[in-house]
Amino acid sequence: MKGTATGWWPLDRSSWVLLGTYFVAATAVSVAVGILIVEVLDGGAFGRADLEVSEWFAARRTPTWNDLAQLGAGMADTLFVVPVCAVLIAVFWLLWRRLHEAVLVVGSILVEKAIFVTTAFLVERERPPVGQLDGSPPTSGFPSGHVAAAVGLYFGVWLVLRIHDSPPALQVVSFVVALGAVAIVSVSRLELGMHYASDVAWGALLGAVTLYVTYLAVRWPPGIRSPSSPWPRSSRQPVAATPGAASEPDRSARSAPDPPRSDDRAPPPAPVRTPPG
């Protein structure tokens, strides 16, 4: 492929440059925000408000809510996201015989994961002191990788439907499902004591921006995205008129014979001479 996009592969050199630049910039900003929270804001009103949210959820734990929160958080767990992405890749390939849609969804999750892991390793923000109910993950609390992955997965599917000009009702349903899934994952991670509210908020923002940048990096076929606008448009293109079809004269008009012209008249018959008797 020599670094260029083809009919089925959606990334060229400029795509990789955009994604690489975004990774560096987003990681730098996330690390800076995380260090600001840990070193400065956690000791003031911001930190107290963050802690109060975690304590509010912890005070309302019940066995039923704990079980539901485990299920809700599982909607963005790696063991769930990986097989779902595999199914989406297969479905997208069968429908369109290309990887553009798969790279949009799966690629955004992979880029987000790279930013999340790097940021969590460098910031090392401790998790809320309310008791964690989802084991002891090796990463720190900032940002929430589960919430970022939920945005990339569920809103990524919605974006694919919008790109292909799906029926409006289906687009609305997919948007509501995506919004609900992200909300469920966010509340579940808070209830389980795995994150502060600021971790969840930054994870959602990270997932949304990463999905958008990945969308821009994909080299879509003509008709998917207008060059002047970053937003999807209808993939249905008007059928161009066949050259010459509109100017072709009516065949019925040509079927009538042309009127005779004055110079087309037949010459008069020659006089008949009678031999002398």
C-alpha positions in Angstrom: 0.0 0.0 0.0 3.1 2.3 0.4 1.4 4.4 3.0 -1.5 5.5 0.8 -5.2 4.8 1.2 -6.7 2.3 -1.2 -10.3 1.1 -2.0 -10.5 -0.9 1.2 -7.8 0.6 3.4 -8.7 4.0 4.8 -5.5 5.5 6.0 -2.7 7.3 4.1 0.4 9.1 5.3 -1.5 12.2 6.3 -3.8 10.1 8.4 -0.9 8.7 10.4 0.6 12.1 10.8 -2.7 13.4 12.1 -3.2 10.5 14.5 0.4 10.7 15.7 0.2 14.4 16.3 -3.0 14.0 18.1 -1.7 11.2 20.4 1.3 13.4 21.5 -0.9 16.5 22.0 -3.7 14.7 23.8 -1.4 12.8 26.0 0.5 16.0 27.0 -2.7 17.8 27.8 -4.1 14.9 29.8 -0.9 14.5 31.8 -0.9 18.3 32.5 -4.5 18.2 33.6 -3.9 15.2 35.8 -0.9 16.6 37.5 -2.8 19.9 38.0 -5.6 17.9 39.8 -3.2 15.8 41.9 -0.8 18.5 42.9 -3.0 21.5 43.2 -6.7 21.0 42.9 -7.1 18.0 45.1 -6.1 20.0 48.2 -8.9 22.6 47.7 -12.6 22.9 47.0 -12.3 21.0 43.8 -10.8 18.0 45.6 -13.4 18.1 48.3 -16.3 18.2 45.8 -14.7 15.3 43.9 -14.5 13.3 47.2 -18.1 14.1 48.2 -19.4 12.7 45.0 -17.6 9.4 45.6 -18.8 9.3 49.2 -22.3 9.9 48.1 -22.3 6.9 45.8 -20.5 4.7 48.4 -23.1 5.6 51.1 -25.9 4.3 48.9 -24.4 0.9 48.0 -26.6 -2.2 48.3 -25.9 -5.7 47.1 -28.3 -5.2 44.2 -26.8 -1.9 43.1 -23.4 -3.4 43.4 -24.4 -6.2 41.1 -26.0 -3.9 38.6 -22.9 -1.6 38.7 -20.7 -4.6 37.8 -22.9 -5.3 34.8 -23.0 -1.7 33.8 -19.2 -1.3 34.0 -18.9 -4.5 32.0 -20.5 -2.8 29.0 -17.1 -1.1 28.5 -14.8 -3.8 29.9 -12.0 -5.1 27.7 -13.5 -8.6 27.8 -16.7 -7.3 26.3 -15.3 -4.6 24.0 -12.8 -6.9 22.2 -15.4 -9.5 20.9 -17.9 -6.7 20.0 -15.2 -5.0 17.9 -14.4 -8.3 16.2 -18.1 -8.7 15.3 -18.3 -5.1 14.1 -15.3 -5.6 11.8 -16.8 -8.6 10.2 -20.2 -6.9 9.8 -18.7 -3.8 8.3 -16.6 -5.8 5.9 -19.6 -7.9 4.7 -21.6 -4.8 4.1 -19.1 -2.5 2.4 -16.0 -4.6 1.6 -13.7 -2.1 3.2 -12.2 -1.2 6.6 -13.2 2.5 6.9 -16.0 2.0 9.4 -14.0 -0.5 11.4 -11.0 1.8 11.6 -13.3 4.6 12.8 -14.7 2.6 15.7 -11.8 0.3 16.6 -9.1 2.8 15.8 -10.6 5.4 18.0 -10.7 2.9 20.9 -7.1 1.9 20.3 -5.8 5.5 20.2 -7.8 6.4 23.3 -6.4 3.4 25.1 -2.8 4.4 24.2 -3.5 7.9 25.6 -5.2 6.6 28.7 -2.5 4.1 29.6 0.3 6.6 29.1 -1.6 9.3 31.1 -2.5 6.9 34.0 1.2 5.8 34.2 2.5 9.3 34.4 -0.1 10.9 36.6 -0.6 8.1 39.1 -3.7 9.5 40.8 -5.0 7.3 43.6 -8.5 6.0 43.5 -11.2 7.3 45.8 -10.8 6.2 49.5 -14.2 4.5 49.6 -13.3 0.9 48.8 -13.0 -0.4 45.3 -15.5 -3.1 44.3 -14.0 -4.0 40.9 -10.7 -5.5 42.0 -7.3 -3.9 41.9 -6.5 -2.7 38.3 -2.9 -2.0 37.5 -3.6 1.5 36.3 -4.3 4.6 38.4 -7.6 6.4 38.4 -7.1 9.3 36.0 -8.7 9.3 33.5 -11.5 6.7 33.2 -10.6 4.3 30.4 -13.9 2.5 30.7 -15.9 5.7 30.0 -13.6 6.7 27.1 -14.0 3.3 25.5 -17.8 3.5 25.9 -17.8 6.8 24.0 -15.7 5.3 21.2 -17.7 2.1 20.9 -21.3 3.2 21.2 -21.1 6.7 19.6 -18.8 5.2 17.0 -21.6 2.9 15.9 -24.0 5.9 15.9 -21.6 7.8 13.7 -21.3 5.0 11.2 -25.1 4.9 10.9 -25.2 8.7 10.4 -22.4 8.5 7.8 -24.5 6.1 5.7 -27.6 8.2 5.9 -29.6 5.6 7.9 -33.3 6.2 8.5 -33.7 9.1 11.0 -35.5 6.9 13.5 -32.6 4.5 13.6 -30.1 7.3 14.1 -32.1 8.7 17.0 -32.4 5.3 18.6 -28.7 4.6 18.2 -27.9 8.0 19.7 -30.1 7.5 22.7 -28.6 4.0 23.2 -25.1 5.5 23.0 -25.9 8.2 25.5 -27.5 5.8 27.8 -24.6 3.3 27.6 -22.0 6.0 28.4 -24.2 7.2 31.4 -24.6 3.7 32.7 -20.8 3.0 32.5 -20.0 6.4 34.2 -22.4 5.9 37.1 -21.3 2.3 37.5 -17.6 3.2 37.8 -18.5 5.9 40.4 -20.7 3.4 42.4 -17.9 0.9 42.4 -15.5 3.4 43.8 -13.1 3.1 40.8 -13.0 6.8 39.9 -13.6 10.3 41.0 -16.1 12.4 39.0 -13.4 14.3 37.4 -11.8 11.1 36.1 -15.1 10.1 34.5 -15.6 13.6 33.0 -12.1 13.7 31.4 -12.5 10.1 30.1 -15.8 11.1 28.4 -14.1 14.1 26.8 -11.1 12.1 25.8 -13.3 9.5 24.1 -15.3 12.1 22.2 -12.4 14.1 20.9 -10.5 10.9 19.9 -13.5 9.6 18.0 -13.8 12.9 16.1 -10.1 13.0 15.2 -10.2 9.4 14.0 -13.1 10.3 11.9 -11.1 13.1 10.3 -8.1 10.8 9.7 -10.1 8.2 7.7 -10.0 8.9 4.0 -13.7 8.4 3.1 -14.9 7.5 -0.4 -16.5 10.4 -2.3 -19.9 11.4 -1.1 -19.3 10.4 2.6 -17.9 13.7 3.8 -17.8 17.1 2.1 -14.3 18.6 1.9 -15.6 21.9 3.3 -17.3 20.3 6.3 -16.0 17.8 8.9 -19.5 16.5 9.4 -21.0 13.5 7.6 -23.4 13.9 4.8 -25.7 11.6 2.8 -23.8 8.9 0.9 -26.6 9.0 -1.7 -25.5 10.9 -4.7 -27.8 12.3 -7.4 -27.7 10.3 -10.6 -26.0 12.4 -13.2 -27.8 12.8 -16.5 -26.4 11.0 -19.4 -24.4 13.4 -21.6 -26.5 14.4 -24.5 -29.7 12.9 -23.2 -31.3 16.3 -22.2 -30.4 17.9 -25.6 -31.5 15.0 -27.7 -34.4 16.1 -30.0 -37.7 14.3 -29.9 -37.6 11.3 -32.2 -41.2 11.8 -33.2 -40.4 15.2 -34.6 -37.8 13.7 -36.9 -40.3 11.1 -38.2 -42.3 13.7 -40.2 -40.9 14.4 -43.7 -39.5 17.8 -44.4 -41.7 20.1 -46.5 -40.6 20.3 -50.2 -38.5 23.2 -51.2 -39.0 25.3 -54.3 -35.8 24.2 -55.9 -36.8 20.6 -55.3 -39.8 20.6 -57.7 -39.7 18.0 -60.5 -38.9 19.4 -63.9 -41.8 19.7 -66.4 -42.3 16.8 -68.8 -40.7 17.2 -72.3 -43.3 17.9 -75.1 -44.2 14.8 -77.2 -43.5 15.4 -80.9 -46.0 13.9 -83.4 -44.3 12.7 -86.6 -45.6 14.3 -89.8 -48.3 12.4 -91.6 
